[in-house]
């Protein structure tokens, strides 16, 4: 079995709560440890909700002109 990396999952997010800094949107819980480790510990199976994040598209650095007129 391949170990699930929550940092590469689209359901993983961090919280502002220092006691529970990591969370899983798919399962709807917050935890101190990695969510995939908690799922493995409680269910005995690997996380079934893992979905890789979509690669961020490079925003094209277009040559748009600014709407501000900086001429003096």
C-alpha positions in Angstrom: 0.0 0.0 0.0 1.2 3.5 -0.9 1.2 6.0 2.0 -1.2 8.8 1.4 0.3 12.3 1.4 -2.4 14.7 2.7 -0.5 17.7 1.5 -1.1 16.6 -2.1 -4.9 16.0 -1.5 -7.5 18.5 -2.5 -9.5 17.8 0.7 -6.7 18.7 3.1 -6.5 22.2 4.6 -5.0 23.9 7.6 -6.9 25.6 10.4 -6.2 28.5 12.8 -6.8 26.3 15.8 -3.4 25.5 17.3 -4.8 22.4 19.0 -6.1 21.0 15.7 -4.0 22.5 12.9 -4.9 20.0 10.2 -8.3 19.1 8.7 -10.0 17.0 6.1 -13.0 18.5 4.2 -14.0 15.1 2.8 -14.4 13.5 6.2 -15.2 16.7 8.0 -12.8 16.5 11.0 -9.9 18.4 12.5 -6.8 16.7 14.0 -3.3 17.2 15.4 -1.8 14.5 13.2 -2.1 14.0 9.5 -5.7 13.2 8.6 -4.7 10.1 6.6 -2.9 8.7 9.7 -6.0 9.2 11.8 -8.1 7.5 9.2 -5.7 4.5 9.1 -5.6 4.3 12.8 -9.3 4.4 13.3 -10.5 2.3 10.4 -7.5 0.1 9.6 -7.6 1.0 5.9 -6.0 3.7 3.9 -7.9 7.0 3.2 -10.4 6.3 0.5 -11.2 10.0 -0.1 -7.8 11.0 -1.4 -7.9 13.0 -4.6 -4.8 14.7 -6.0 -4.9 18.5 -6.2 -5.3 20.0 -9.6 -2.0 21.5 -10.8 -2.2 25.2 -10.7 -2.1 26.8 -14.1 0.5 29.4 -14.6 -1.4 32.6 -15.0 -0.2 34.0 -18.2 1.7 37.2 -17.6 -0.2 39.1 -20.1 0.9 42.4 -21.4 -2.2 44.1 -20.3 -2.0 47.8 -19.8 -2.8 49.2 -16.4 -6.1 51.0 -15.9 -4.1 53.7 -14.0 -2.6 56.5 -15.8 0.8 57.2 -14.3 1.7 60.0 -16.7 2.5 63.3 -15.0 
